[in-house]
């Protein structure tokens, strides 16, 4: 179809003539509302950006001579990060003579990896980097799945709390309905125990 005829058709239909494949022989064109087309594409791109999840790498720093309680605290943070669907970079910092004993840090990283196997996996094995030894743990769950699970857990907790409040209110109402509360003792003026004092 000639170009002028196609343009005439587009004007009659109050649409735009858009060239889709200029390299084709003959070039391919389409009648469409170009403004609407651009708007829909922008909406799709915005929706895709909103559903996109950013993987955040959280960092946890340890020392080779870490105390048992401190280790448990740091492990708790790592567990929380992995449950949230984030990667965790664990850094062991060596100072002074500790640099000559990298096996201490390696053992510590292996122990931590074994402790969190149900939540994450070792993404990059422990490797020495100057004064530090680094290992990266990745979560088994994707960030989007972790968000859904967290929202479901929050809803369940709220429902449980509301049920407890409703039960407590029902107990109060039942106690009120059972009858009046024991009559309060009438307040009187305290009796003076000392005979010498006149009131």
C-alpha positions in Angstrom: 0.0 0.0 0.0 1.4 3.4 -0.9 2.5 5.7 2.0 0.0 8.5 1.2 -2.9 6.1 1.1 -1.8 4.6 4.5 -1.5 8.2 6.0 -5.0 9.0 4.6 -6.4 5.8 6.3 -4.7 6.8 9.6 -6.2 10.3 9.5 -9.7 8.9 8.8 -9.4 6.5 11.8 -7.9 9.3 14.0 -4.8 7.1 14.6 -1.1 7.3 14.0 0.9 5.5 11.3 3.8 3.9 13.1 6.8 2.2 11.3 7.4 -1.1 13.0 10.1 -2.8 10.8 11.9 -0.2 8.7 14.5 -2.8 7.4 11.8 -5.0 5.9 11.1 -5.1 2.2 8.6 -3.4 2.0 8.8 -1.6 5.4 6.1 -2.7 7.9 3.8 0.0 9.4 0.9 -0.2 11.8 -2.1 2.0 12.6 -2.2 2.7 16.3 -2.7 5.4 19.0 1.0 6.1 19.6 0.5 8.2 22.8 -1.5 5.3 24.3 1.2 2.8 23.2 4.0 4.9 24.9 1.9 5.3 28.0 1.2 1.5 28.3 4.9 0.7 27.8 5.9 3.2 30.5 3.3 1.5 32.9 4.7 -1.9 32.1 8.3 -0.7 32.8 7.2 0.9 36.1 5.4 -2.3 37.1 8.5 -4.4 36.3 10.7 -2.0 38.3 8.3 -2.3 41.3 8.4 -6.1 41.2 12.2 -6.1 40.9 14.1 -7.1 44.0 17.4 -5.6 44.9 19.8 -8.1 46.5 21.5 -6.4 49.3 24.8 -7.8 50.7 24.9 -7.4 54.5 28.3 -7.6 56.2 29.2 -9.2 59.5 32.7 -8.8 60.9 34.3 -11.3 63.3 37.6 -11.8 65.0 39.3 -15.2 65.3 39.3 -15.1 69.2 35.5 -14.5 69.4 33.8 -15.5 72.6 31.0 -18.1 72.5 28.2 -15.6 73.4 29.4 -13.0 71.0 29.5 -15.7 68.3 25.9 -16.7 69.0 24.9 -13.0 68.8 26.6 -12.6 65.4 25.2 -15.9 64.2 21.7 -14.6 65.1 22.3 -11.5 62.9 23.4 -13.7 60.0 20.3 -15.9 60.5 18.0 -12.9 60.5 19.7 -11.5 57.3 19.4 -14.9 55.5 15.7 -15.2 56.6 15.1 -11.8 55.0 16.6 -13.1 51.7 19.8 -11.1 51.8 23.3 -12.2 51.1 25.8 -12.0 53.9 29.5 -11.3 53.6 31.4 -12.6 56.6 34.7 -11.0 57.2 37.2 -12.3 59.8 39.8 -9.6 60.7 43.2 -10.8 61.7 45.5 -8.5 63.8 49.2 -8.9 64.7 50.2 -12.6 65.3 46.7 -13.8 64.3 47.8 -13.3 60.6 50.1 -16.3 60.9 47.2 -18.5 62.0 44.6 -18.3 59.2 43.3 -21.8 60.0 41.6 -20.3 63.1 39.5 -18.0 60.9 38.9 -20.8 58.3 37.5 -23.1 61.0 35.3 -20.3 62.4 33.8 -19.6 58.9 33.2 -23.4 58.4 31.5 -23.6 61.8 29.3 -20.6 60.9 28.4 -22.1 57.5 27.4 -25.4 59.1 25.3 -23.6 61.7 23.2 -21.8 59.0 23.0 -24.6 56.4 19.2 -24.8 56.6 18.8 -21.1 55.7 21.7 -20.4 53.3 24.6 -21.9 51.4 28.2 -20.9 50.9 28.3 -18.8 47.7 32.0 -18.1 47.7 34.4 -20.2 49.8 36.6 -18.6 52.4 39.6 -16.8 51.0 42.4 -14.7 52.4 42.4 -11.1 51.4 45.3 -9.3 53.0 44.6 -9.1 56.7 41.0 -10.3 56.3 39.4 -13.6 55.4 36.1 -13.4 53.5 33.2 -15.7 52.8 29.8 -15.0 51.2 26.6 -16.8 52.2 23.6 -16.8 50.0 20.0 -17.5 51.1 18.0 -20.5 49.9 14.9 -18.3 49.6 14.6 -15.4 47.2 13.9 -12.0 48.6 10.4 -11.8 47.3 9.5 -15.2 48.8 11.1 -14.1 52.1 8.9 -10.9 52.1 5.7 -13.0 51.5 6.6 -15.4 54.3 7.4 -12.4 56.7 4.0 -10.8 55.8 2.2 -14.1 56.4 4.0 -14.6 59.8 3.1 -11.0 60.8 -0.6 -11.5 59.9 -0.7 -14.8 61.9 0.8 -13.0 64.9 -1.7 -10.2 64.6 -4.6 -12.6 64.4 -3.3 -14.5 67.5 -3.0 -11.2 69.4 -6.5 -10.1 68.4 -7.9 -13.6 69.5 -6.1 -13.2 72.9 -7.6 -9.7 73.4 -11.1 -10.9 72.4 -10.8 -13.8 74.9 -9.7 -11.5 77.7 -12.6 -9.2 76.9 -15.0 -12.1 77.0 -13.7 -13.2 80.4 -14.2 -9.6 81.7 -17.8 -9.5 80.3 -18.6 -12.9 81.9 -17.2 -11.7 85.3 -19.4 -8.5 85.0 -22.5 -10.5 84.1 -22.0 -13.0 87.0 -23.0 -10.3 89.5 -21.8 -7.2 91.3 -18.3 -7.1 92.6 -18.0 -7.6 96.3 -19.1 -4.5 98.1 -16.3 -2.2 99.1 -15.8 -1.7 102.8 -17.2 1.6 104.0 -14.4 4.0 104.8 -14.6 5.4 108.3 -12.6 7.8 110.2 -9.7 6.0 111.8 -10.1 5.5 115.5 -7.5 7.2 117.7 -5.6 4.7 119.7 -4.0 7.2 122.1 -6.3 8.2 124.9 -4.4 11.4 125.6 -5.1 13.0 122.2 -8.4 14.7 121.8 -9.9 14.7 118.3 
